[in-house]
Amino acid sequence: MKNYYQILGLEEGATLDEIKAAYREYVVKFHPDKHNGDNFFKERFQEVQEAYDYLRTHYTESDEFIYNNEEDLSEQSLELSDIEITCSKNEINEGDTITLSWYSAIPCLANIIIDNGYSKKLYDNVGYTGGKSIIVKRIKGEYLTVTLQCYNQNSEVSKTIYVDKIKGTSIDKQFQEDTLIQKELDNSIIYQILQLLSFIGLLGFPIIIIYFSLAGDESRHTSLEHIAIICVGICVGFFIWIVTLGPLPSYFKERIIKKMRDMGKFDKK
C-alpha cells in the first residue's frame, strides 16, 4: 500500500490542517499546466490528489475515526485560498481549444462560468476537483473570463481568471504584412524597372526567336510549319525568360521582405 503521508511530505499522524496545507502546496507545485503537460508532473499531481482524497476521508487521530464522509467535511467554511482554477493557455484566438483545471481543498458544490463577452455559459455541479476542455468560438473584447464558484452549507467563494485574446489573428497579421510589403515595393524604382524588364522579356524573347527563325529561312512553309515554328519560338523564349529576367522581381521582393523583417517592421519567421 502506498504511503500517502510520504507522498504529501508528511509524517504519519499529521493533523487534518497539516494534510490540507501540504495538499495546497503540492497540488500547485506539481500542477501539469505549470509544466507544459509533462507526464512526470501529471503522475505526481495524480498521486498528490489520490493521497489527499484518501487521507481526508480516512483521517484518524489517536486511532479514533473522526471523518468518514464528505458531508462532515462540507460543513467547514470555504476560504479563497481553498480553491484554485487554471487555464492551459495564457493567450488564445477564436477557435482555440483550452483546458480548464480546478480544485477545492474542501468538498463542496462547484460551478464554472465562462463569459466570452457575448454571453455567459454555465457548467453547474462539475465536481469540486476536475478539468474540462472547451472550444472558444468567439471572444468579444480583450479577454475571456472564467469564474469558479464553490459553495457549501456555510460559505461561498469564487475565483476569476482572465485569458487574454491574441491581438490580431494570423489572417489579420498576414494582411497587414502583405500591405506593408506592397507599399514598400510600390515605392521602389528598382522593383518597377525589374517588373518592366521582366514583362518585356516575356513578350520579347519569343517574338525575337520567331522573327529570326522565319527571316533566316527563305524556304516556303506551310501553315502547319508556321504554327510549329511559332510554338517552338514561344516555348524557347519562355524558357529563356524563366532563367534570366523572370525571377528578378521575385528575388528583389524577397530581399525587401528580409530587410523589413531585419528592421523589425513585422515578426521574424
ABEGO torsion letter per residue (X at the ends): XBBAAAAAGBBBGBBAAAAAAAAAAAAAAABAAAAGGBAAAAAAAAAAAAAAAAAAAABBBGGBBABABAAAAAABBBBAAABBBBBABABBBBGBBBBBBBBBABBBBBBBBBBAGABBBBBBGAEABEBBBBBBABBBEABBBBBBBBBBAABBBBBBBBBBBBBEBAAAAAAAAAAAAAAAAAABAAAAAAAAAAAAAAAAAAAAAAAAAAAABABBBBAAAAAAAAAAAAAAAAAAAAABAAAAAAAAAAAAAAAAAAAGABBBX
